[in-house]
Structure formats: structure tokens, C-alpha cells
């Protein structure tokens, strides 16, 4: 009996020793991190960031115990950390383990502090790991917090100016009342919360420049888990709506993107200018990009691209597009619109299209026909006047008085048309689209120079008139 007891005790101790031998306790045993510095994107102050992650590796041939992990600022740290499923309470956690040649995940996010500064301020902490052998290592957690003006339920009832000092974060919708003017200085940034829109009943004057656009976008920063920026995903906010009583609006070098829609103009008196756009971008929206109904609108040097609906919808009115790029390559499911759709009616109601001039403009896309003109069959007296001049068009080739000196995608091999007009090649995986002209595009050198004389620079400020014939579209090939 005693002999059996001794054997049992011996085996128990031996097994315990073998178990202990599976762990490395040397003070030279190191961990390895897939990133030594964890940098989040610039974050709007006062808001939590999305969760980011990194891995802690054990490169050793034995398992390793971590007796402690802690944030340098402890409970006062603005960072929140979860290690292997355990939150660091008050910035401290104990008793972690990584098997040999294995790893564990660390998740973290930042509760961005409020910062009353115009320039982004760095927010930093260090996350320490101590092994059972006593070795201490750390990674740096950091981000830049951008001070913002928070606007909630704001109605502008007197003349107001937004500057470029810091972004304006808009909750609910921002309303410009009749009789008031909202002026946006060059470099101004308006970040809209989901569902929020800019509603203009008075007047909007956006005064961007080629060097410093005014930007209207969603307020969600950072990337999705796939690595795609939220800023490239449509439906992040509402859009810009000009009410019936709003006139004489001006958008200069203004970038409007990733909304539910781009710009909508309610019907109004076509004898008075509703909107002038110069050097603008309306891109990547879930429904129509630029929607006009019985308006007088003038658009030059502008990029109107990638909409779940139509990039441009014109129902009646007096509208001109000069040196624009209108391109429909919406990449997401549900996008069934064309680049340009125009008509002289809306439902059962006729709306005279007194003028639609499209000069020196690209109208293209991935559809069989991206230029669709729809005339009301009943009531033949309703005006339906349109003219395309020196344009590159993705539509059936037409020879009549409505198309003067135009160029047709169907005349060019597929290797040099549609998406191939542009360089670099579109990145559909990352939703990156650049509409600079490729050298082989028919748009190069085919604009009407007489028209271009009035618009000597492109959307980026590059000169058009350099000895050669200028290019069709809003970008001069460089």
C-alpha cells in the first residue's frame, strides 16, 4: 500500500513538473507585435472611435504567461482595451497566456476627449505587457483628435459665415431660412451625421478654391473592417436641398460626396437663376446626384459621378453644362441609373425644357445608353430643346441638329472607351475612382476652343489653352 502511494506521489509530481516545463519563464523571452505603434485616423473630438485590433505573438517554443498588462495612464486613459476577451478594468488586467507559436488578439478604441483647438491634437498612451519572467514590452496607442463645432438642431435666420478653422459637425439638419445667407469660406468642412441634410430656403454661397475645396460629407471617419474608408460608402448622410423659394445660390469648388443624394432643387421660376456650380464634385451617392426640376441652373468645370440613381436628372427648365464630366460607374448593388436623363415632363405633368445645353462635356458610363432624353408624347407644344456640342457621349450615334461635332463611345474600341477614358484604372475593391483623362480617350484635344476661352482653367486649376486644342470634360489631361 505504501509502495503504491509513493508511486502515485511520484507520478503526480512528475506530471506537474512536465506541465511547468511547458512554460517559458526566462527574462529574455520576448513577445512580438504585428504593429509597434497603433495609429488611428484623425478623429472628431468628443466621439468614440471604431474598434481597432492588433495581435500579440509568442514566437517561442514554449507557452508564455503574462502576469500583467496595463495602460500607462491607468484609469485616466482615454483608450479602452480588451485582451483575449477581457476588458482592462481601470486600465489593468492580469493572468494572460499565449501558447507556443500562437497569438492573441487585442481590441481597443478611443473615447476622444473634447478639444477646443483648431489644429488636430495628438492623443497617446502606452500599453505594457509583463511576462512571467519579468520582461516588460509596450506598444503605443495614438490618434489625432480634431476639435469641431457641434451643431444640433440649428436654424440659420441671419447671414452667417462658416470658416475653415475647424470642421462643423451637424446633427439633425442644418436649415438656412428664407432671407438669410450661409457663406462657406474656402477650406470649410461640414460633417453631417447620418440622416442630416443641408436645407436651404434662403441662399447658400460656397466659396471654395481649386486649392482648398469646401467639403460636405458624412461624419463617420476611419475604415470598415475590409479597409475601405467609410467616406467612400454612400448613404452616410442626407444631401443638399434647395427649396422652391431659394434663388441665386453659388457653389464654387465644392465637394459633395457619399450622401443619400447629392443636390436636389425644388421647382421654381426658370427666369431667375436657382444655382450656379463651378469646379464642383458630386460623387458616390445612393440616389440621384444632381436632381433638377423646372430650374435655371448653370454648371461648369464640374464632376458629377457614380450615383445609385441618375448622376444628373433634368426635368424641364433652363440648364447648361459646360466642360463637365458626367460618368456613371456606381459600383454597388442597386445602382440602375444612367449618367444623364432629361425630359419635358414629370409623371403626368408637362414641364417645358426651354434649354438644355451640354458643351465640351463627357457623358459616359457602364450602361448601353447613358444619355436618355424622354419627350412627353401628349401635348406636343411643350418645349423640348436640347443641344450637345463637342461632347463625348455613350449613346447611340445620332446625326441631327441636336448633336454638333460630338464623339461617340461606339466609334472607339472598348479598350479605349467608357471606363478606359480615365486613368488610373478604377479600383472597385477599394471604391477608388479617378476621372483624369487617359491619353487614348477621344476626349483629349476635341473640345471647342472658342467655348473654352471663357473657361481657361480646369477643375484643378490647370490651364486649358496651351497651344493645343483643349480636352472635353472637367479635367485637362496633364
N, C-alpha and C positions, 0 to 999 in steps of 0.2 A: 504493500500500500504506500509506504513512504517512498519507495523507488518510483512508483507511478507519479506521485506528487512532484518529486524532483524533476522528472521528465517534463511534466506539464508546465512547471515554472520556467524551465529552461527554454521550452518552445515559445512560451509567451514573451519572454524577454527577447529571444532571438527575432521573433516576428516584429516586435516593437522596434528593435534596432534596425531591421531591414527597412521598416516604414520611415524611420528617421533618416536613413541613408538616402531616401528618395528626394530629400530637400537639400538645396544648397544654402549654406549659411556663411560662406566666405564674404568678407567685407569688400572683396574685389568683384563680386558678381554684379553685373550691370543689367539694367533694363534697356530696351531700345524703343524709341518712339517713331512713328511714321511722320510726325512733324514736331519740331522743337519749339516752334512759335506758331500759335493758333490765332490767326488774324481774321476777324470778322470784317465784313464790309462796313462802310460808313453807315451809321445808324441814326435815325431821328431820335433826339434826346427825349427821355421820358417814356419810352416804349420798350417792351421786351423784344429781344431778337428771336429769330427762329433758332431751333436747336441744331448745333453742330456736333461733330463727333471725331474722335481720333482713336488710334489703337496703341496699347502698351504691349510690347512684345517681350517674351522671355526667350532669349537666344541660347540659353544654357541647356545642358544635357540632363538637368535635374529640375524638378519643380522648385518654385521660389515663393516664399511668403513675404507679404508686405505688411509690416506691423502697423503702419500708419500712412495716411495720405491727408494732406491739409492744404488749404489756401492760405497764402501768406497774410492776407488781410482778415482771415478768420470770418467771424460772423458779420463783419462790416464790409465784406467783399460784395460788389455788385454782381459777381458771377455766381451761378448756381451749377453745381456739378453732381453728376450721378456716375458712380463707378461700379461696373458689373451689377447694375440693378439696385444699388444702394445710394441714396442721397447723402451727401456730406452734411449732416446736421451741424449748423453753426460753423460750416466750413471745415469740418474734421470727420474722418472716418478711420476705422481700424479693421485689421484682420482680413486681408485680401490674399488670394492665392492664384498663381498662374502656373499651369502645368508646363512641363518641359516642351520647348519648341512651339509653344502656344501663345495666345494673346488674349487680352480682354478689352472691351470697349469702354470708352469714357465719353459721356454725353455732357454737354454744357451749353448754357445760354446766358445772356447778359440782360439784367434789368437796368436798362440805360438810365443813368441819372439825368435829371433836368440840368441843362447847362445854359446859362444866359450869356452866350458868346456867339459872335458871328462866325468865327473860324472853327472848324472841327477840332475837338479836344480829345486827346488820347486817353483811353480808359484801360488800365493794365493791372494784372495780378499775376502771381506765380502759383502753380500747383505743384506741390512737393510729394515725392514718394520715398519712403524709407523701407529698405529691405530688412529681413531678419538679421542679416549680417552687419547692419548699421550703415550701409551705403545710402546716401541721400542724393536724389536727382530731381530735376524740375523741368517743367515746360512753362512757356509764357503764354498767357491768355491776354489778348488785347483787341481793341476795336477803337474806331474813331466815332465819337458822338457829335452829331451836328445839332446845334441849337436851332430851334424852329419857333415860328409864331403859330400857336394853336388857335384855329378859328372854328367856333362851334355855333351854328345857328345864326350866322352873321348876315345882315341885310345892309347893303351899302346904299344910303339915301342921299349922300352928298359926294362931291368929287373927291376921289381917294387915289393915292398912288402906292403901288407895291414896288419895293426896291429889290436889288439883288443881294442885300446884306446877308440874308438867311432865308431858307425856304418857308413857305406858308403851308401848313398842314390843315386841310379843310375837311372837317367832319360835317355831316348833313350836306346841304348845298349852299353855295355862295350866290346870293341874289343881288344883282345891280338894279336898283329901282329906276323907274322912268324919271328922267330929269337929272340923273346922276351919271358920272363918267368914272369908270375904273381904268386907270392908266397903269400899265405894266412896263417898267423900265427894262432895258436890255440886261439879260442875265437873270431876270426874276424867275423863280421856280415855285410852281403851285403843285403841291402833292395832295391828291384827293383820296379820301377814304372810300372803300367800296360803296357804291350806290350814290355817292355825292357827285353833283354836277355844277357847272357854272351857268347860271341862268341870267340872261341879260335882257332886261326890259328897257334900260337906258342905253348907255354907249360903252363899248369896250375899245380901248386904244392900246394895242400891244406893240411896243417899240423895240423889238429885238434887232440885232445886227447879225451880219454874216459870221462875225467872230464870237458873238455872245447871243445865242438864241434865247428867247423866252421859252420855258418848258412847262407844259401841262401834262401830268402823268399821275399814275397811282402812287399811293404812299407806302406800298409794300416793297421793302428793299431786300437784298440778298438773293439767294438762289434756291430753286427747288432741289430735292434730293438728286434729281437727274443732272444737276449742274446748270440747268437753264435758268437764266435770270427771270424773276417774276416780272420785270419790266418788259420782257418780250412776250408776255402772255396777255391776250386780250381780256376784256371784261374786268379789269382791275378797278375801274371807277365808271362814272356815267359818261359825260361828254360836255360839249359846249352848245347851249341852246339860245338862239336869238329869237325873242318873242316878236309878235306882229308889230308892236309899237316901237321896236328898236331899229334905228337907222344910223347910217354914217359910221359903221364900225370898221376898224382898221386893224389887220393883223400883219405885222412886219416880222419876218424871220421868227416865226413862232412854231414850235414843235409840239404837236398834239398826238399822243400815241397811247395804245393799249387800253382804250376805254371800251365801254359797251357800244358807243357810237363815237363819231368824230365831231362833226359840226352839223347842226340842224337849224335851218332858217324857216320860221313860220311865214305864211303867205303875207304879202304886204304890197304897198303901192310900187309898181315897177317903174314909175317915173322918178323915184328917189332911191339913191344908192343904199343898198342894205349892207353890203360887205365888200371890202377890198382886201385881198390877200396878196402878199409879195414875199417870196422866199420862204414859204411855209412848208411844213410837213404834216400830213395827216396819215397815220400809218398804223396798221395792225389793230383793227377794231373788230368787234364781234358782229355788228350790223353794218349799216351804210357809213361810208367815210364822210363824204360831203353831200348832204341832202338839201336840195333847193326846191322850193315850190312857190312859183309866182314871185320871183325876186329879181332885183337888179344887182348883179354880182360881177366883180372883176377879179380874176385870178391870174397871177403871173409868177413865173420862176418857182413854181411850187411842185412838191412831190405828194401825190395822192395815191397811196398804195395799200394793198393787202387788206381787204375787208371781207367779213363774213357775208355781208350783203353786197351792194354795189360800191365800188370805190367812189364813183360820182353818180348821183341821181339828180336829173334836172326835169322838173315838171313845169313847163311854161316859163315865162319870164324873159329877161334880157340878160344873157350870161356870156362872158368871154373868158377863154383860156388861152394864154399866150406863153410859150416856152415852158410848158408843164410836162411832167412825167406822170402818166396815169397808168398804173400797172397792177394787174390782178393776179397775184400768186399766193393767195391766202392758203396757208399750209395745213390748217386744222379741219377736222371733220365738221361738216355742216355748212361750209362756205360754198354757196351756189350762185353768187352774184357775178356780174361782169365788170369790166373796167369802167365803161361809160354807158349809161342808159338815159335816154331823153325822150320826152313825149309832150304832146299838147293837151293832155287830159290827166285827170286823177279820178279813177273809178268812173262814175257816170258823168262827171263834170268836166267840161272843156276848159282848158287854161291856155290862152294864146302863147305860143312860143314865138315872140316877136323877133328875137335874135338869139342864135347860138353860134358864136364864132370860136373856132378851135384852130389856132395858128401855131405853127412851129412846135407842135406837141406830139409826144409819143402816147398812143393809146394801145396797150398790148396786154397780154396775159396768157393763161394756160387754156382758155376756152377756145372752142372752134370759132366763135364770133364774140369779140369783146367790145364791139361798137353797135349798140342796138337802139335804133330810132323807131319809135312807135307813134303812129299817127291815128288820131280818132277818125273812124270811118264815117260816123254820123256827124252832121254839122260841118260840111266841108269848108265853110267860111272861117273856121278857126285857124289862126295863123300857125304855120309850122315851118319856120325859116331857120335854116342851119347852113353853115359853110365850114368846110375843113380845107385848110391851106397849108401846104408844105408840112404835112403830118406823116408819121409812120403809124400805120393802122393794122390791127389784127382783126380784119373783117373781110367779107367777100369783096373782091375787086369791083369797083364801080366806076363807070365813065359817064359822068353827068356834071351839070353845073354846080352841084353841091360839093364837089371834090376837085380842088385845083392843085396840080403838081404834088400829089400825095404819093406815098410809097407804101407798099403792101407787103406784109409778112409772107403772104403766099408766093411772092416772087422770089423769095430767098430760101435756100436750103435750110432745113430745120437746125442744122449745126450753127447757123448764123442768125436765127430769129427767136422771137419770144424771149424766154429766159436767157438765151445766148446773146441777147443785146447787151447784157450787163456783165460787169466784172468787179470783184472776183465772183466765182461761181457761188450761187446761193447755198447756204448751209442749212438744210431743212432740219437736221438733227438738233442744232442749237438755235434755230429760228433767227439766223443772221442773214439779212438781206441788204445788199448794197446796190444802188441803182446808177453807179457810174457806168459810162458807156465803154463797151469793148470796141477795139479798133475796127472790127469787121462789121459792126452794126450799120445798117442803112441810114441810121440817124446821123452818122458822122458826116459833116460837111454839106448837109442838104437842107438846112434852114433857109428861110427867106431873109437875106441880109438887110433888106430895106426895113423889115419889121424889127430885126434885131438891133438896128441902130438906136431904137428907143429904149432898149434894154441891154446895155453894153456889158453887163456882168451877169454871171450865172448865180445860182442859189448860194454857192460857197464864196462868192466874191471874185471868181476868176474871170478875166476879160474874155469876151466872145470874139471881138474883132481884132484878130492878129494877122491879117493878111489873107488867111484862108476863109472859105465860106463857113459860117458858124454852124453848130450842131443843133439838131432837133432835140427838144426836151429841156429840162431844168438844169442839167449838168453839162458843161463843156468838157469834152474829153481832154485830159491832161497827159 
